[in-house]
């Protein structure tokens, strides 16, 4: 499968390749019962002149996330820290503050943080693969887990994509990394994950991975819209 490899040296957690500008996915999760209103308010702001320098933003709905109260997550995909700084300035502007106040009338803020993509495999196209399984994990040997995960994914045949992230800022309690796996339908995603993990290479991966990581929880998400 096609893959790209990004191994940023952040706080000494990983030590594969040092990058001067590491990508950052900033996620802002919230609770709302008014999906249409959330999309409309985001549409109005993101398509305005005030937001023209924002990066790609993807809105997800949390179909299943256990005891966590958040129903949605908006993810900003930054190629580097400078992009994050520009976006922060936009949201601190008068137009940005007006948007956030307007959004707060239909949404309650929750979990937020930044994840850094480390390994990616497959076709990251959420329009084609809107269902997402999110695995929250605690890793005690990041370099070793990256190697084990990479070996496994090189032999996997997934319906969409799989990406390993380092939880760089805040995030869930006890989580150090998370894995997202996408698919075109729920059946395709679940069948792909099941057949892959039950394969010989999948059994080998689970045995090797169990020594360096613990799965905290598994969530299911659905793609609502992406603003590029």
N, C-alpha and C positions, 0 to 999 in steps of 0.2 A: 504493500500500500504506500501511497505517497505520504511523505511526512516532512515536517520541518522541526528543527531542534533549536530550542532557545534555552540556554542554561545561564541565567544571570547570577552574578555574585552579589547577593543581597544579604547583608549582615552576616556574611560568612556561612550561610546555611548550605549553599551549594557551591561546588568548586570545580565545575567543568570548564566553562568559558566565561571570561569577564566581558560584560557588555557595558559600554558607556551609557547607552540609552535603552533601558529595559522597557518592554511593553507593560501596560497596566490596565486591568479591567476593574474599574471602580463600580461597585454595586450599591444601590440604594433601594432597600426593600421597605414595603409599607403595607398597610391593611386598608382595604376599601371594598365596599359592596356595590360600587358604581363604576363598572368597567368602561362603559361608553363615555361617561363624563371624564374619566382619567385620560382616555385616548384623545378625546376632543381637546382637553386643556393642554396636553403635551403637543398635539398637532399644532395648535395655535401658536404656542411659544417657539417650538423648534423650527417651524417654517417661517418665523419672523426674521427681520433683518438683525435684530439684537442677538439672535442665536446662530448666526451664519457660520461662526468659527467653531462650533461645537463638533466633537468627533461623532462617529457612528454610535447611535444609542438604540438598544434593543429592550423592549418591554416583554416581560415574561409573567405568566400567571402561575402561582404555586398550586398545583392540583392536589398534591399530598406532601405535607412537610411536618407531620407529627404534631408535637405540642407547640411548635413555633407559631405565633399569631399572624405572621406576614402572609398576605394573599398575592402580592405582586413583587417583582424586582425589576428595576430599570438599571441596565448595565451600560456604562460608557466605556468604549474601547479606545484607550489612549496608546499611541505608538511609543510615547516617552513621557517623562515628567513634565516637559515644557507644555505638552498638550493638556495635561491635567491642570497646570497652572492657568492656562488660558481659559479653560472651562470654569475653573473656580472664580476667576475674575468676572466672567459672564453672569454667573449665578449670584455674585455679590453686587452686580449692577442694579440700578433701579428696576429695569425690566425683569431681571432675574428674580429679584426679591418679590416683585408683584406676582410673578408666575408661581413662586413657591407658596405665597400666601393664598393664592387662588386654588392651588392644588390641595392645600391643607383643609379646604372646605369639604373635600370628598375623600381624603386619605389621612391616615395616621402613620407617622414615621416609625420605622423599626430598625432592623439590622442593617448595618452598612460596613463597608470595608473595601479593601483592594486586594485582588489576586493577580499574580504574575503567571502567565502561561509558560510552562516549561517544556512540555512535549505535546505535539499534536499529530494525529494520524487521521487520514480520511478526508472527506469533503465537508468542510465547515460551511454549510449553506442551510440556514435555518428556515428559509422559505420552502426548501425541499424536504428538510428534516426537522419538523417543528416540535417533535416530542423529545424531551431531554430527561435522562436519568442522572441525578446528582448524588455522588457518593462522597460523604464527608469522612475524612480519615485523619488519624493521628499517626505521624511517621516519626520513628526514632532514629532512622538512618536515611537521610534524604538522598544522598548520592547512591546508596545501594538500591533504594526503592526505585529511583529513576532508571537504573540499569535493568532491574527486574521488569518494570513496567514496559520499557522500550523493547526488550527481548520478546515479551508476550505479544505486544501490539504488532510487531513485525510479522507474526504468524497468524494474526487474527483476520477474520473476514466479517467486518461489521457493516451494517446497512447504511450508516452515516459517518459519524466522526467520533473521535475520543480525544479529550484534552486533559492533561494533568496540570493543575495549578498549584502554586505555592500561595498560601494565605499570608500576604505580606503585611497588611495592616488590619488590626482588630479581627472581625469575623466571629464565627461561632466559638464558644468556650471549648477548649481542649483540641480544637481542630488546627492542624498545621498545613494540610493540603486538601484539595478536593478534585474529583474526577468527574467530568461531564461527558456523557455518551448520548449521541443524537440518533434519531431514526425517523423515517417517513410516516410511520404509524405506531401506535402503541404495541400492536401485535408484532410488527417487524422489529421494533426495538427490543421487546422482551425475548422474542425468539432468538434474535441475534446474540444478546447477552447470554442467554441460557446455553445455546449451542456452543458458543465460544468458551465459556467457563467449564463446560462438561467435556470439552475436547481434551486430548492428551496434553497439549501445551497449556490449556487452561487449568488442568489439575496441577500441573507442575508449577504454574504461576502462583496459584493459591497457596501451595505449600511453601514456596520461597517467600512470598509476600507476607505471610502470617508471622514470620520472624522479625519483620521490620515495620509493620504497620497494623493498626487496628481500625476497623470500620466502625464509625460512630453512628451514622444514620444514612438512610437512602431516601431521597426525595424525587418527586416527579413534577416536571415543569412543562409548560406549553407556550410556544412562541406566539405572541400577539401581533407585534409589529416592530419593524426596524426602520429607523430614520438614518439614512446615510448622508 
